[in-house]
Amino acid sequence: MQGKAVLSPFTFKNQPTKLKIIRWFNDRKNQPAGEIEYSEKSIGSKRLDRSIAEIADRLLDAEKRNASRRK
């Protein structure tokens, strides 16, 4: 059984920065092959909540693709 990571306010010692969250997402161990990394280039133009929502959407999409492959 594969472990799951949880992104919560308790995951980080301090308030997480957008860059820290993006790097957490891009460097995760269960990243599907061929998945495009979340860009670190335009983080200044996005709010933290928007970046988190986009990363959560990507994680959900990856989970759905993995579930459909298991069937």
Helices and strands as residue ranges (DSSP letters): H 18-26, G 43-45, H 48-70
